[in-house]
Amino acid sequence: MLLVSLSLRAQVIDEVIWVVGDEAILRSEVEEERLRAQYEGQTIHGDPYCIIPEQIAIQKLFLHQAILDSVEANESSVSHQVDMRLNYYINQIGSKEKMEEYFRKTSSEIREEMMTSVRNQMIIQQMQSKLTADIKPTPAEIRRYYNSLPADSIPMMPAQVEVQIISFEPPVPIEEIERVKQRLREFTERVQSGSADFSMLARLYSEDTESAKRGGELGFVGRGQLVTEFADVAFNMNDPKRVSRIVQTEYGYHIIQLIEKKGERINCRHILLRPRISADDKVRAIERLDSIRHQIQVDSMQFEQAVIQYSQDKNTVMNAGLMINPNTGSSRFEYQDLAPEIAKQIYNLQEGEISQPFVMMDQQKNREVCAIVKVKKKTDVHRANLTDDFQAIKSMLETKLSEEFIHNWIIQKQKTTYVQIDPEWQGCDFEYPNWIH
């Protein structure tokens, strides 16, 4: 089936290559997916003109089932993901204009296509989660699965460590804070007098390095994606020609310029400056931590008590200082998942030992803090076992059972779904061979 121009009927402008149920798959869809994968560095193992159409067909099976089951995506989450992707592309390619040139589309067209793609991805993920929600192996099934594994198939578990931390920021002198504020006042005066452009100043001086590359622009975000102090000011702005008052957050001091509002989302620019901590301030903080460490070691104070009394790390202070791995949600870290400064400190420590005080970079706030850390538990490299790695083995079994269920579900859906493939696109070694009845 061909789609042809009315003025040049002989000229093919696109082609329907598959039909799945009531949905067509176009050649252009395959080309776009191939270019996107190429740009994002994804490897396609095999012929992309066989693999990609089949992947799209499988997606359409899930999307059709999602309609039947009333599964929908959260539009706020969709918009957030699209904004992040667009900002990433602009940052990597260099500018919005270069992005449009690369994809040969306007930014609004790119955004609309991304909205559809991200929305579908979220719906498919939710649909798969719904289909496999009842897969919950019992402890007995987990043990049987583990015992059925050949010895050489039992995975090696990496060395892991659990860490408690006490950290705080050295106090910043009032003079340094006033210096930063005065610098921001000067920027404001230059912008509002017309002698300088806000985005140019952001590129030159903002210490939020990622947004500085885009002239301080954050992209469209919801209130919940911003720290409270910043959001309260930004969402109350209405005049794009004005610059906000100086805003203090945990990241430093900001001035903000509104770009555009869309319902519950806002796009704005900002300039961030951080007060500098002097070498003397760091020395005093290290000495204070050394004193705390000594109190713990002579048993006049427990580490957990010191956390509550002294630590300024809001992510761990209510958890006895125990750090949580953001990638897994557990308290176990592989060494490469820790901040380099922490990994270096604990590598040669034994369980229960406390590090010397050290200075590290708080990656979230992008500024220096002083800290001591305690090794709560260490686990060496070993083959997975039911005692130490029960949750990991459970996850392995859940993944295996879910993959098997989804595989069988697709095979059953093939039997009840109308599928037509253009003869020129049939000569493939498909993962699921029953597309052609």
C-alpha positions in Angstrom: 0.0 0.0 0.0 1.5 3.3 -1.0 0.8 6.9 0.0 1.4 9.2 -3.0 1.4 12.9 -3.7 -1.7 14.1 -5.5 0.5 16.2 -7.9 3.1 13.6 -8.5 1.3 10.3 -8.1 4.3 8.3 -9.2 6.5 9.8 -6.5 6.3 7.7 -3.3 6.5 10.0 -0.2 6.0 7.2 2.3 5.0 3.5 2.5 2.9 1.3 4.7 5.1 -1.7 5.4 3.2 -3.4 8.2 -0.4 -3.4 9.4 -1.1 -4.6 13.0 -4.7 -4.7 13.9 -6.0 -1.3 12.8 -2.6 0.4 13.0 -0.2 1.0 10.1 3.6 1.0 10.4 5.2 3.4 7.9 8.7 3.2 6.4 9.3 6.7 7.8 8.7 5.4 11.4 11.4 2.8 10.9 13.8 5.4 9.5 13.2 7.8 12.4 13.8 5.0 15.0 17.0 4.0 13.2 18.3 7.6 13.2 17.3 8.1 16.9 19.1 4.9 17.9 22.1 5.9 15.9 22.2 9.4 17.5 21.8 7.9 21.0 24.6 5.4 20.4 22.3 2.3 20.6 23.5 -0.8 18.9 21.0 -2.8 16.8 22.2 -6.4 16.6 21.0 -7.4 13.2 19.2 -5.9 10.2 17.4 -2.7 11.5 14.8 -3.0 8.7 13.8 -6.3 10.3 14.3 -5.6 14.0 12.7 -2.2 14.2 9.4 -3.0 12.4 9.0 -6.0 14.7 9.7 -3.9 17.8 7.1 -1.3 16.7 4.6 -4.1 16.0 5.1 -5.5 19.5 4.6 -2.1 20.9 1.3 -1.8 19.1 0.1 -5.1 20.7 0.7 -3.6 24.1 -0.8 -0.3 23.2 -4.0 -2.0 21.9 -4.2 -4.0 25.2 -3.7 -0.8 27.2 -6.8 0.8 25.5 -8.8 -2.3 26.4 -7.6 -2.1 30.0 -7.8 1.8 30.3 -4.1 2.2 31.0 -3.0 5.8 30.5 0.2 7.8 31.0 0.6 10.6 33.4 0.8 13.7 31.2 2.9 15.6 33.7 5.5 12.9 33.7 5.4 12.7 29.9 6.0 16.5 29.6 8.9 16.3 32.2 10.6 13.5 30.3 10.2 15.3 27.0 11.6 18.5 28.4 14.6 16.6 29.7 15.2 14.9 26.4 14.9 18.1 24.4 17.3 19.9 26.8 19.7 17.0 26.4 19.6 17.1 22.6 20.0 20.9 22.6 23.0 20.6 25.0 24.6 17.8 22.9 24.0 19.3 19.5 24.8 22.9 20.5 21.6 24.9 19.9 17.9 24.6 19.1 18.6 25.6 15.6 21.2 22.9 15.1 18.8 20.3 16.6 16.1 21.4 14.1 18.7 21.1 11.3 19.8 17.7 12.4 16.3 16.2 12.6 15.0 18.3 9.7 12.0 19.4 11.7 10.9 22.4 13.8 11.3 22.2 17.5 7.6 22.0 18.0 7.3 19.1 15.6 10.2 17.3 17.4 8.5 17.9 20.7 5.1 16.6 19.5 6.7 13.4 18.2 8.6 13.0 21.4 5.4 13.5 23.4 3.8 10.6 21.4 6.9 8.4 21.8 7.4 9.0 25.5 3.7 8.6 26.2 3.6 5.3 24.4 6.7 4.1 26.2 5.2 4.9 29.6 1.9 3.2 28.7 3.8 0.1 27.5 5.8 -0.1 30.7 2.6 0.2 32.8 0.9 -2.4 30.7 3.8 -4.9 31.1 3.9 -4.1 34.8 0.2 -4.8 35.1 0.5 -8.1 33.1 3.3 -9.3 35.4 2.0 -7.8 38.7 1.0 -11.2 40.1 4.4 -12.8 39.6 5.6 -13.0 43.1 7.7 -16.2 43.7 7.5 -17.7 47.2 10.6 -18.3 49.3 10.3 -22.0 48.5 10.2 -21.2 44.7 13.2 -19.0 45.1 15.2 -21.7 46.9 14.2 -24.3 44.3 15.3 -21.9 41.5 18.6 -21.2 43.1 19.3 -24.9 43.8 18.4 -25.7 40.1 21.1 -23.4 38.8 24.3 -25.1 37.6 27.2 -24.0 39.7 28.9 -22.1 36.9 25.6 -20.2 36.2 25.4 -18.8 39.7 26.4 -15.1 39.3 29.3 -13.5 41.0 28.3 -10.8 43.3 30.6 -7.7 43.4 32.2 -6.4 46.6 29.7 -4.2 48.4 29.8 -1.9 51.4 27.3 -0.2 53.7 28.4 3.2 54.8 27.3 5.7 57.5 28.2 9.4 57.1 28.4 12.6 59.1 28.9 15.7 57.0 28.5 19.4 57.3 29.4 22.5 55.4 32.0 24.9 56.8 30.3 28.1 57.8 30.5 30.9 55.1 31.6 34.3 56.3 29.0 37.1 56.1 31.4 39.1 54.0 31.6 36.4 51.3 27.8 36.1 51.2 27.5 39.9 50.7 30.1 39.7 47.9 28.0 37.2 46.0 24.8 39.2 46.6 26.4 42.4 45.3 27.6 40.6 42.2 24.0 39.5 41.5 22.7 43.0 42.1 25.2 44.2 39.5 23.9 41.6 37.0 20.3 42.7 37.7 21.1 46.4 37.1 22.9 45.6 33.8 20.0 43.5 32.5 17.3 46.0 33.5 19.2 49.0 32.1 19.6 47.2 28.8 23.4 47.1 28.9 23.6 43.3 29.1 21.5 40.3 28.1 20.5 37.9 30.9 21.3 34.8 28.9 24.8 36.1 28.0 25.5 36.8 31.7 24.3 33.3 32.6 26.7 31.7 30.0 29.6 33.7 31.3 29.1 33.6 35.1 26.4 31.2 36.3 27.8 28.3 38.4 25.0 26.0 37.3 27.2 24.7 34.5 24.5 22.7 32.6 21.9 25.4 32.4 24.7 28.0 31.7 25.4 26.3 28.4 21.8 27.2 27.4 22.0 30.8 28.7 20.6 29.8 32.1 17.4 28.2 30.6 15.9 25.4 32.6 13.3 24.2 30.1 9.6 23.7 31.1 9.3 22.3 34.6 6.5 21.9 37.2 6.6 23.4 40.6 7.5 20.1 42.2 10.6 19.8 40.2 12.1 22.9 41.7 13.3 23.6 45.3 10.6 25.4 47.2 12.4 28.8 47.6 13.1 28.9 43.9 9.6 27.8 42.8 7.9 30.3 45.1 9.6 33.2 43.3 9.7 31.8 39.8 6.0 30.9 39.7 5.0 34.4 41.0 6.8 36.2 38.1 4.7 37.5 35.2 6.9 40.0 33.4 9.7 38.5 31.2 11.5 41.8 31.1 12.0 41.9 34.9 14.6 40.1 37.0 13.7 38.5 40.4 15.0 39.5 43.7 17.9 37.4 45.0 16.8 33.9 46.0 18.7 31.8 48.5 18.4 28.0 48.2 20.5 25.0 49.3 22.5 25.4 46.1 23.5 29.1 46.6 22.1 32.4 45.5 20.1 33.0 42.3 18.4 35.6 40.2 15.6 34.5 37.8 14.1 35.7 34.6 10.8 34.4 33.3 10.6 33.1 29.7 7.1 31.6 29.4 4.3 30.0 31.4 2.2 27.1 30.2 -0.5 26.1 32.6 1.2 24.5 35.6 4.6 24.6 34.0 7.2 27.3 33.6 10.3 28.0 31.6 12.8 30.4 33.1 16.5 31.4 33.2 18.6 31.8 36.2 22.1 32.7 37.3 23.6 30.9 40.2 26.5 32.0 42.3 27.9 30.1 45.3 29.8 31.7 48.2 33.4 30.5 48.4 34.7 28.6 51.5 38.2 29.7 52.6 41.0 27.3 53.4 40.9 28.4 57.0 37.1 27.6 57.2 37.8 24.1 55.9 40.6 23.5 58.4 38.3 24.5 61.3 35.6 22.1 60.0 38.1 19.3 59.7 39.3 19.9 63.3 35.7 19.9 64.5 35.1 16.5 62.8 38.3 15.1 64.2 37.1 16.0 67.7 33.8 14.3 67.0 35.6 11.2 65.7 37.7 11.1 68.8 34.6 11.2 71.1 33.2 8.2 69.2 36.4 6.2 69.4 36.7 6.7 73.2 33.1 5.6 73.6 31.8 8.9 75.0 29.4 9.1 72.0 27.9 6.7 69.6 28.2 7.3 65.8 24.4 7.4 65.5 24.2 10.0 68.2 26.8 12.2 66.5 24.8 11.9 63.3 21.7 13.4 64.9 23.7 16.1 66.8 26.1 17.2 64.0 25.3 16.0 60.5 23.8 18.3 58.0 23.2 15.6 55.4 19.4 15.7 55.1 19.3 12.5 53.1 20.9 10.4 55.9 20.4 12.2 59.2 17.1 10.5 60.0 18.5 7.1 59.0 21.5 7.0 61.5 23.7 8.3 58.8 23.2 5.2 56.6 23.6 6.1 52.9 21.1 4.7 50.4 22.1 3.8 46.9 19.9 5.8 44.5 20.3 3.2 41.8 18.9 0.3 43.8 17.1 1.8 46.8 19.2 -0.5 49.1 22.0 0.5 51.5 24.5 -1.6 49.6 27.0 0.1 47.3 29.5 -1.2 44.9 32.7 0.9 45.2 32.2 2.6 41.8 28.7 3.8 42.9 30.1 5.8 45.8 31.5 9.3 45.5 35.3 8.9 44.7 36.3 10.6 47.9 34.2 8.2 50.0 35.4 5.1 48.1 39.0 6.1 48.7 38.5 6.6 52.4 36.7 3.3 53.1 38.6 1.0 50.8 41.2 -0.1 53.4 38.9 0.2 56.4 37.4 -2.8 58.3 33.8 -3.1 59.5 33.2 -0.7 62.4 36.2 1.6 61.6 35.8 5.3 61.0 37.7 7.4 58.4 39.8 10.4 59.0 38.0 13.7 58.3 38.1 14.7 54.6 36.7 17.2 52.2 34.4 16.0 49.4 32.2 17.4 46.7 28.5 17.2 47.3 27.4 16.2 43.8 23.8 17.2 44.3 24.7 20.7 45.5 28.0 20.9 43.6 29.9 22.3 46.5 32.4 21.1 49.1 31.5 19.6 52.5 33.5 18.0 55.2 32.8 14.5 56.3 33.7 11.3 58.2 32.4 7.9 57.3 32.0 4.6 59.1 32.0 1.2 57.5 28.9 -0.6 58.7 29.3 -3.8 56.7 31.6 -5.1 54.0 31.0 -8.0 51.6 33.8 -9.4 49.4 33.3 -10.7 45.9 31.5 -14.0 46.1 29.1 -16.3 44.3 25.5 -15.4 45.1 24.1 -17.4 48.0 20.7 -17.5 49.7 21.9 -16.1 53.0 23.6 -12.8 51.7 21.9 -12.3 48.4 18.3 -13.5 48.8 16.8 -10.3 47.3 19.2 -10.4 44.3 18.2 -14.0 43.6 14.5 -13.2 44.0 14.9 -10.4 41.5 16.7 -12.8 39.1 13.8 -15.2 39.3 11.1 -12.4 39.0 12.9 -11.1 35.8 13.1 -14.6 34.3 9.4 -15.4 35.0 8.3 -11.9 33.8 10.2 -12.3 30.5 8.7 -15.8 30.0 5.2 -14.5 30.7 5.6 -11.5 28.3 7.1 -13.8 25.6 4.1 -16.2 25.8 1.7 -13.3 25.9 3.0 -11.9 22.7 2.7 -15.3 21.0 -0.9 -15.5 22.1 -1.7 -12.0 20.9 -0.2 -12.8 17.5 -2.8 -15.5 17.0 -5.7 -13.1 17.6 -4.4 -10.0 15.9 -4.7 -9.2 12.2 -1.2 -8.7 10.7 -0.2 -7.9 7.1 3.4 -7.4 6.0 4.4 -6.0 2.7 6.1 -8.8 0.7 9.4 -6.8 0.4 9.6 -6.7 4.3 8.8 -10.4 4.9 12.2 -11.9 4.3 13.4 -11.6 7.9 14.4 -13.9 10.7 11.9 -12.5 13.2 12.2 -13.1 17.0 8.5 -14.1 16.9 8.1 -16.1 13.7 4.2 -16.2 13.7 3.6 -12.7 12.2 2.9 -14.3 8.8 0.0 -16.7 9.1 
